[in-house]
């Protein structure tokens, strides 16, 4: 069993990973007594608080499962622990040490991001080399520069939205206009050009007015790291235009009685922009991708993964 990218410190592997599946089988009695669970070390089972880790460990032992740790050759089961209770003391020591190590790393990581954020706020260092499409980073990675033709396209999207046009119409008009910048072909945008999801992403993206939200990885998930940094990027559009569009979005949501999208016969988009992506935290919405065997199909897409 492997749980790559799942945290033993936060217990994610216990609820979502392969170990979680094993523990459920133990609970329902589908792992027979006398079975052996081999792990590299006890910290592979858990790096949580000692009591949580111990509760999980003793639960496995009480189910009649023998735990063998390869690193030190220890074997833990009901018989061995009852005959030699010092084994339990040793296991608790390992669990406490594993948790302390993870907690120290977590604190160091948080301090690192706080320091990076402070430096970025003070203009000393750029937090990321990944920039929005309308910005390029200098070769020495110290200066952001606006790309005029892309900024013009971004502003045009906001103007069209303020005129009451929907994302689909904006997408079509932007792609049909010969003199408007269009996104290039990428791994996610295989045909290039504007897409509805990218339009929706941009009109809600505070980076267009210069704000930057640092993120860090929590397993496979991107998590906010500290507060948003204002004026981190040069602004692509005027802030008044941005907030006018945001107010329009809120007003439309109130009129519909639903912040997520239309309701009625097609209710698949009930939670549009309410559901958040588990990987990066951006809003998600439904898009329709034609028909299969006469049946229209759609799926959720993440605004943060737009081209």
FENNORBEL-V948613 format. One record per backbone hydrogen bond with DSSP energy under -0.5 kcal/mol. NH is the residue of the N-H (numbers start at 1). CO is the residue of the C=O. E is the energy in kcal/mol with one decimal. If there is no record, write none. Layout:
NH&CO&E  NH&CO&E
//
This chain:
6&3&-1.7  12&7&-1.1  13&7&-1.5  14&11&-0.6  15&11&-1.0  15&12&-0.7  16&12&-2.7  17&12&-0.7  17&13&-0.6  20&13&-1.4  21&17&-1.7  22&18&-2.1  23&19&-2.8  24&20&-1.9  25&21&-1.7  26&22&-2.0  27&23&-2.4  28&24&-1.9  29&26&-1.3  30&25&-2.6  31&25&-0.9  32&30&-0.7  34&64&-3.2  35&32&-1.6  37&66&-3.5  38&36&-0.6  39&37&-0.5  39&68&-2.8  44&41&-1.8  45&42&-1.4  46&42&-1.3  47&8&-2.6  53&49&-2.8  54&50&-3.2  55&51&-2.3  56&52&-1.9  57&53&-2.4  58&54&-3.0  59&55&-1.7  60&56&-1.8  61&57&-2.0  62&58&-3.0  63&59&-1.0  64&61&-2.0  65&60&-1.7  66&35&-2.9  67&76&-2.9  68&37&-2.7  68&66&-0.5  69&74&-2.3  70&39&-2.6  70&68&-0.6  71&40&-2.3  73&69&-1.4  74&69&-0.6  76&67&-3.2  81&77&-2.3  82&78&-2.2  83&79&-1.9  84&80&-1.8  87&84&-2.0  88&85&-1.0  89&85&-1.2  90&86&-2.5  91&87&-2.4  92&88&-2.3  93&89&-2.1  94&90&-2.2  95&91&-2.3  96&92&-2.7  97&93&-2.4  98&94&-2.5  99&95&-2.3  100&96&-2.4  101&97&-2.3  102&98&-2.0  103&99&-2.8  104&100&-2.3  105&101&-2.2  106&102&-2.4  107&103&-2.3  108&104&-2.4  109&105&-2.5  110&106&-2.4  111&107&-2.6  112&108&-2.4  113&109&-2.3  114&110&-2.4  115&111&-2.4  116&112&-2.6  117&113&-2.7  118&114&-2.2  119&115&-2.4  120&116&-2.5  121&117&-2.7  122&118&-2.0  123&120&-1.2  124&119&-2.9  125&119&-0.8  126&141&-0.6  131&129&-0.7  135&132&-1.9  136&145&-2.5  138&143&-2.7  141&138&-2.1  145&136&-2.5  147&134&-2.6  148&146&-0.7  150&147&-0.8  151&147&-2.4  152&148&-2.4  153&149&-1.4  154&150&-2.5  155&151&-2.7  156&152&-1.9  157&153&-1.9  158&154&-1.8  159&155&-2.4  160&156&-2.5  161&157&-2.3  162&158&-2.4  163&159&-1.3  164&161&-1.7  165&160&-2.0  170&166&-2.5  171&167&-2.7  172&168&-2.2  173&169&-2.7  174&170&-2.7  175&171&-2.0  176&172&-1.9  177&173&-1.6  180&177&-1.0  181&149&-0.5  186&189&-2.1  190&188&-0.7  192&189&-0.7  193&183&-3.2  199&195&-2.3  200&196&-2.6  201&197&-2.0  202&198&-2.5  203&199&-2.1  204&201&-0.9  205&202&-1.2  206&204&-0.7  208&205&-1.7  209&206&-1.3  210&207&-1.8  211&206&-1.9  212&229&-1.9  214&212&-0.7  216&223&-2.8  218&221&-3.9  220&218&-0.5  221&218&-1.5  222&279&-7.0  223&216&-3.6  223&221&-0.6  225&214&-2.7  226&224&-0.6  229&212&-3.7  230&228&-0.7  232&210&-1.8  232&229&-0.9  233&210&-2.2  236&208&-2.3  237&208&-1.7  242&238&-1.7  243&239&-2.5  244&240&-2.0  245&241&-1.8  246&242&-2.1  247&243&-2.2  248&244&-1.9  249&245&-2.3  250&246&-2.1  251&247&-2.6  252&248&-2.6  253&249&-2.0  254&250&-2.3  255&251&-2.3  256&252&-1.9  257&253&-0.6  257&254&-0.6  258&253&-2.1  267&265&-1.1  270&267&-1.7  272&269&-1.6  273&284&-3.9  274&271&-2.5  275&271&-2.5  277&282&-3.2  281&277&-1.7  284&275&-1.8  285&301&-2.1  287&299&-2.2  289&297&-2.3  292&295&-2.7  295&292&-1.7  296&294&-0.5  297&290&-2.2  299&287&-2.1  301&285&-2.9  303&283&-2.6  305&302&-1.2  306&303&-1.4
//
